[in-house]
Amino acid sequence: MERIYIGMGSNLAAPAEQLRNAVDALAQLPQTELVGVSAFYQSDSLLPGQPRYTNAVAVLDSSLAPLELLDALQAIENDQGRERNERWGPRTLDLDILLFGDRLIDEPRLKVPHYHMQARACPFIGLERLQPA
């Protein structure tokens, strides 16, 4: 099992509900335990004119391989109506692997640590006070 941090965001279709549904779906992943979830917080979009995002970070312990987890996350996004029409466009749900244990991953489909993590308003400080899953 490896400790994995998942960045979650939504700015369409009841964003807080989208995140709650995503947390429920993460808790159902095979070979995975949902350890906890940060408080929800708001952030501005990278592109002007979009609604603000509701965000959180989920912490998982999982024995899934990185690309298996990525596929599972993208299936959750799709189940919640995610459309990939515009890079950094508005979305019902975005699930990003921020950290995967202590791995450095450089695959065409997956870069870990997440390439844009340092620019996010992620609540990593305080993750020791996670809400129980």
GUNUVO-240895 format. One record per residue: x, y, z of N, C-alpha, C in turn; residue in one letter. Coordinates in nm, 2 decimals, padded with zeros to 4 digits. Atoms other than C-alpha are relative to their C-alpha. Example, Ala and Ser with C-alpha at 12.3 -4.5 7.8 and 13.67 -1.06 7.14 Angstrom:
2
R     nx     ny     nz    cax    cay    caz     cx     cy     cz rest
R  00.09 -00.12  00.00  01.23 -00.45  00.78  00.09  00.12  00.00    a
R -00.09 -00.11  00.00  01.37 -00.11  00.71 -00.08  00.11  00.08    s
***
This chain:
133
R     nx     ny     nz    cax    cay    caz     cx     cy     cz rest
R  00.08 -00.12  00.00  00.00  00.00  00.00  00.09  00.12  00.00    m
R -00.07 -00.13  00.00  00.12  00.35 -00.08 -00.10  00.11  00.03    e
R  00.08 -00.11 -00.03 -00.01  00.68  00.04 -00.01  00.09 -00.12    r
R  00.02 -00.07  00.12 -00.16  00.88 -00.24 -00.09  00.12  00.03    i
R  00.07 -00.12 -00.02 -00.29  01.24 -00.24 -00.07  00.04 -00.13    y
R  00.09 -00.03  00.12 -00.58  01.33 -00.48 -00.05  00.14  00.01    i
R  00.06 -00.14  00.01 -00.66  01.69 -00.57 -00.14 -00.02 -00.07    g
R  00.14  00.00  00.06 -01.04  01.73 -00.63 -00.05  00.14 -00.02    m
R  00.05 -00.13  00.03 -01.21  02.02 -00.79 -00.12 -00.01 -00.09    g
R  00.12 -00.01  00.08 -01.54  02.12 -00.94 -00.05  00.14  00.00    s
R  00.06 -00.13  00.00 -01.70  02.44 -01.06 -00.13  00.00 -00.08    n
R  00.12  00.01  00.07 -02.01  02.31 -01.23 -00.10 -00.10  00.07    l
R  00.10  00.10 -00.04 -02.34  02.13 -01.14  00.02 -00.03  00.15    a
R -00.01  00.02 -00.14 -02.34  02.18 -00.76  00.14 -00.06  00.05    a
R -00.14  00.05 -00.03 -01.96  02.16 -00.69  00.02 -00.08  00.13    p
R -00.02  00.07 -00.13 -01.98  02.06 -00.32 -00.06 -00.14 -00.01    a
R  00.06  00.13  00.02 -02.22  01.78 -00.41  00.09 -00.09 -00.09    e
R -00.09  00.08  00.09 -01.98  01.67 -00.69  00.11 -00.06  00.08    q
R -00.11  00.04 -00.08 -01.70  01.65 -00.44 -00.04 -00.11  00.10    l
R  00.05  00.10 -00.10 -01.91  01.46 -00.18 -00.02 -00.14 -00.08    r
R  00.02  00.12  00.08 -02.01  01.21 -00.46  00.14 -00.07 -00.03    n
R -00.13  00.06  00.03 -01.64  01.17 -00.56  00.06 -00.06  00.12    a
R -00.05  00.06 -00.12 -01.54  01.10 -00.20 -00.06 -00.14  00.02    v
R  00.06  00.13 -00.01 -01.80  00.83 -00.19  00.05 -00.10 -00.10    d
R -00.05  00.09  00.11 -01.67  00.68 -00.52  00.14 -00.04  00.04    a
R -00.14  00.04 -00.04 -01.31  00.69 -00.39  00.00 -00.10  00.11    l
R  00.01  00.10 -00.11 -01.42  00.50 -00.08 -00.03 -00.14 -00.06    a
R  00.04  00.13  00.06 -01.54  00.22 -00.32  00.11 -00.06 -00.09    q
R -00.10  00.06  00.09 -01.22  00.17 -00.52  00.06 -00.12  00.06    l
R -00.06  00.13 -00.05 -01.08 -00.18 -00.50  00.15  00.02  00.04    p
R -00.14  00.00 -00.05 -00.75 -00.24 -00.32  00.04  00.14  00.06    q
R -00.02 -00.14 -00.04 -00.79  00.11 -00.17 -00.07  00.03  00.12    t
R  00.07 -00.05 -00.12 -00.87  00.27  00.16  00.00  00.15  00.00    e
R  00.01 -00.15 -00.02 -00.99  00.63  00.19  00.04  00.03  00.14    l
R -00.05 -00.03 -00.13 -00.79  00.76  00.48 -00.07  00.13  00.05    v
R  00.06 -00.12 -00.04 -00.94  01.11  00.49 -00.02  00.10 -00.11    g
R  00.03 -00.11  00.10 -01.05  01.43  00.32  00.02  00.13  00.07    v
R -00.01 -00.14 -00.06 -00.95  01.79  00.38 -00.13  00.07  00.00    s
R  00.12 -00.09  00.01 -01.20  02.06  00.44 -00.01  00.05 -00.15    a
R  00.02 -00.06  00.13 -01.36  02.19  00.12  00.04  00.15  00.00    f
R -00.04 -00.14  00.00 -01.22  02.53  00.01 -00.02  00.05 -00.14    y
R  00.03 -00.07  00.13 -01.27  02.78 -00.28  00.13  00.05 -00.06    q
R -00.11 -00.05  00.07 -01.02  02.88 -00.54 -00.05  00.06 -00.14    s
R  00.03 -00.06  00.12 -01.02  03.10 -00.85  00.04 -00.10 -00.12    d
R -00.04  00.07  00.12 -01.01  02.94 -01.20  00.13  00.05 -00.06    s
R -00.12 -00.04  00.07 -00.69  02.95 -01.40 -00.04  00.09 -00.12    l
R  00.04 -00.08  00.11 -00.89  03.11 -01.68 -00.11  00.10  00.05    l
R  00.10 -00.10 -00.04 -01.09  03.43 -01.64 -00.14 -00.03 -00.05    p
R  00.14  00.01  00.05 -01.47  03.43 -01.66 -00.06 -00.13  00.04    g
R  00.06  00.12 -00.05 -01.52  03.09 -01.50 -00.05  00.01  00.14    q
R  00.04  00.01 -00.14 -01.70  03.01 -01.18  00.12 -00.04  00.09    p
R -00.11  00.05 -00.10 -01.48  02.96 -00.87 -00.02 -00.15  00.02    r
R -00.01  00.14 -00.03 -01.38  02.61 -00.79 -00.02 -00.03  00.15    y
R  00.00  00.06 -00.13 -01.47  02.41 -00.48  00.10 -00.12 -00.01    t
R -00.11  00.09  00.01 -01.17  02.20 -00.40  00.02 -00.08  00.14    n
R -00.04  00.07 -00.12 -01.04  01.94 -00.15  00.11 -00.09 -00.04    a
R -00.11  00.11  00.02 -00.76  01.68 -00.11 -00.05 -00.12  00.07    v
R  00.03  00.13 -00.06 -00.84  01.32 -00.05  00.13 -00.08  00.02    a
R -00.12  00.08 -00.03 -00.58  01.08  00.10 -00.04 -00.14 -00.01    v
R  00.03  00.14  00.02 -00.58  00.72 -00.01  00.12 -00.08  00.04    l
R -00.10  00.11  00.00 -00.38  00.41  00.08 -00.04 -00.10 -00.10    d
R  00.04  00.09  00.10 -00.38  00.19 -00.22  00.11 -00.09 -00.05    s
R -00.09  00.08  00.06 -00.21 -00.10 -00.38 -00.02 -00.01 -00.16    s
R  00.01 -00.01  00.14 -00.33 -00.01 -00.73  00.12  00.06 -00.06    l
R -00.12 -00.06  00.08 -00.06  00.07 -00.99 -00.05  00.14 -00.04    a
R  00.04 -00.14  00.03 -00.05  00.44 -01.08 -00.09  00.02 -00.12    p
R  00.09 -00.02  00.12 -00.21  00.40 -01.43 -00.14 -00.07  00.03    l
R  00.13  00.06 -00.04 -00.48  00.17 -01.28 -00.08  00.10  00.08    e
R  00.07 -00.10 -00.08 -00.56  00.44 -01.03 -00.05  00.12 -00.09    l
R  00.04 -00.11  00.09 -00.56  00.71 -01.30 -00.13 -00.04 -00.08    l
R  00.12  00.05  00.08 -00.81  00.50 -01.51 -00.12  00.00  00.09    d
R  00.11  00.00 -00.09 -01.03  00.46 -01.20 -00.05  00.14  00.03    a
R  00.03 -00.14 -00.03 -01.02  00.83 -01.13 -00.07  00.06 -00.12    l
R  00.07 -00.05  00.12 -01.11  00.91 -01.49 -00.14 -00.06 -00.02    q
R  00.13  00.06  00.01 -01.40  00.67 -01.48 -00.10  00.07  00.10    a
R  00.08 -00.08 -00.09 -01.53  00.85 -01.17 -00.04  00.13 -00.06    i
R  00.03 -00.13  00.06 -01.50  01.18 -01.35 -00.11 -00.01 -00.11    e
R  00.10  00.03  00.11 -01.69  01.04 -01.65 -00.13 -00.03  00.05    n
R  00.13  00.03 -00.06 -01.96  00.90 -01.43 -00.07  00.12  00.05    d
R  00.06 -00.13 -00.05 -02.01  01.25 -01.29 -00.01  00.10 -00.11    q
R  00.03 -00.10  00.11 -02.05  01.41 -01.63  00.12  00.08 -00.05    g
R -00.11 -00.07  00.05 -01.70  01.52 -01.70  00.01  00.00 -00.15    r
R -00.02 -00.01  00.14 -01.65  01.65 -02.05  00.14  00.07 -00.02    e
R -00.13 -00.05  00.02 -01.30  01.72 -02.18  00.00  00.08 -00.13    r
R  00.01 -00.08  00.12 -01.37  02.00 -02.43  00.11  00.11  00.00    n
R -00.09 -00.11 -00.01 -01.12  02.27 -02.31  00.09 -00.02  00.11    e
R -00.10  00.01 -00.11 -00.80  02.25 -02.12 -00.02  00.12  00.10    r
R  00.03 -00.09 -00.11 -00.85  02.42 -01.78 -00.14  00.06 -00.01    w
R  00.14 -00.05  00.01 -01.22  02.47 -01.88 -00.08 -00.04  00.12    g
R  00.09  00.04 -00.11 -01.51  02.44 -01.64 -00.02 -00.15  00.00    p
R  00.02  00.15 -00.01 -01.58  02.09 -01.52 -00.08 -00.04  00.12    r
R  00.07  00.05 -00.11 -01.81  01.89 -01.31  00.09 -00.06  00.11    t
R -00.09  00.07 -00.10 -01.52  01.70 -01.15  00.14 -00.01 -00.07    l
R -00.14  00.02  00.04 -01.14  01.70 -01.18  00.06 -00.08  00.12    d
R -00.07  00.08 -00.10 -00.95  01.43 -00.99  00.15 -00.02 -00.05    l
R -00.14  00.00  00.03 -00.57  01.47 -01.00  00.09 -00.08  00.10    d
R -00.10  00.07 -00.10 -00.30  01.24 -00.85  00.11  00.11  00.02    i
R -00.10 -00.10 -00.04 -00.08  01.50 -00.67  00.13 -00.07  00.04    l
R -00.11  00.07 -00.05  00.15  01.26 -00.50 -00.03 -00.15  00.01    l
R  00.02  00.14  00.00  00.19  00.88 -00.52  00.12 -00.06  00.07    f
R -00.11  00.04 -00.08  00.40  00.76 -00.23  00.12  00.09 -00.02    g
R -00.11 -00.08  00.03  00.75  00.88 -00.29  00.05 -00.01 -00.15    d
R -00.03  00.02  00.14  00.74  00.80 -00.66  00.01  00.13 -00.08    r
R -00.01 -00.10  00.11  00.85  01.03 -00.95 -00.05 -00.08 -00.12    l
R  00.06  00.07  00.11  00.63  00.93 -01.24  00.00  00.10 -00.12    i
R  00.00 -00.08  00.12  00.69  01.06 -01.59 -00.04 -00.08 -00.12    d
R  00.07  00.08  00.11  00.45  00.88 -01.83 -00.07  00.10 -00.09    e
R  00.08 -00.09  00.09  00.27  01.03 -02.13 -00.13  00.04  00.07    p
R  00.13 -00.03 -00.05 -00.06  01.01 -01.94  00.01  00.05  00.15    r
R -00.01 -00.03 -00.15  00.07  01.08 -01.58  00.13  00.06  00.04    l
R -00.12 -00.06 -00.06  00.32  01.31 -01.42 -00.02  00.02  00.15    k
R  00.01 -00.01 -00.14  00.37  01.28 -01.05  00.14  00.03  00.06    v
R  00.10 -00.09 -00.05  00.43  01.50 -00.85 -00.08  00.08 -00.11    p
R  00.08 -00.07  00.10  00.15  01.68 -01.03  00.07  00.13 -00.04    h
R -00.08 -00.11  00.06  00.30  01.94 -01.26 -00.04  00.14  00.05    y
R  00.05 -00.14 -00.04  00.08  02.23 -01.13 -00.03  00.01  00.15    h
R  00.03  00.01 -00.14  00.07  02.13 -00.77  00.05  00.13  00.08    m
R -00.06 -00.11 -00.08  00.29  02.42 -00.64 -00.09  00.13 -00.02    q
R  00.08 -00.12  00.02  00.05  02.68 -00.79 -00.14 -00.01  00.06    a
R  00.13  00.02 -00.06 -00.26  02.53 -00.62 -00.01  00.05  00.14    r
R  00.03 -00.04 -00.14 -00.41  02.66 -00.30 -00.03 -00.13  00.08    a
R  00.03  00.13 -00.07 -00.39  02.30 -00.16  00.02  00.01  00.15    c
R -00.02 -00.01 -00.15 -00.44  02.26  00.21  00.09 -00.11  00.05    p
R -00.09  00.10 -00.05 -00.14  02.04  00.26  00.03  00.02  00.15    f
R -00.02 -00.03 -00.15 -00.07  02.22  00.59 -00.13 -00.03  00.06    i
R  00.13  00.03 -00.07 -00.33  02.08  00.82 -00.06 -00.14 -00.04    g
R  00.05  00.13  00.04 -00.37  01.74  00.64  00.01 -00.10  00.12    l
R  00.00  00.08 -00.11 -00.28  01.59  00.97 -00.13  00.00  00.08    e
R  00.13 -00.02 -00.06 -00.62  01.71  01.08 -00.12 -00.04 -00.09    r
R  00.10  00.05  00.10 -00.81  01.52  00.81 -00.13 -00.03  00.07    l
R  00.13  00.05 -00.04 -01.18  01.46  00.84  00.00 -00.15 -00.02    q
R  00.00  00.14  00.03 -01.22  01.09  00.89 -00.09 -00.04 -00.12    p
R  00.07  00.04  00.12 -01.34  00.91  00.58 -00.13 -00.06  00.04    a
***
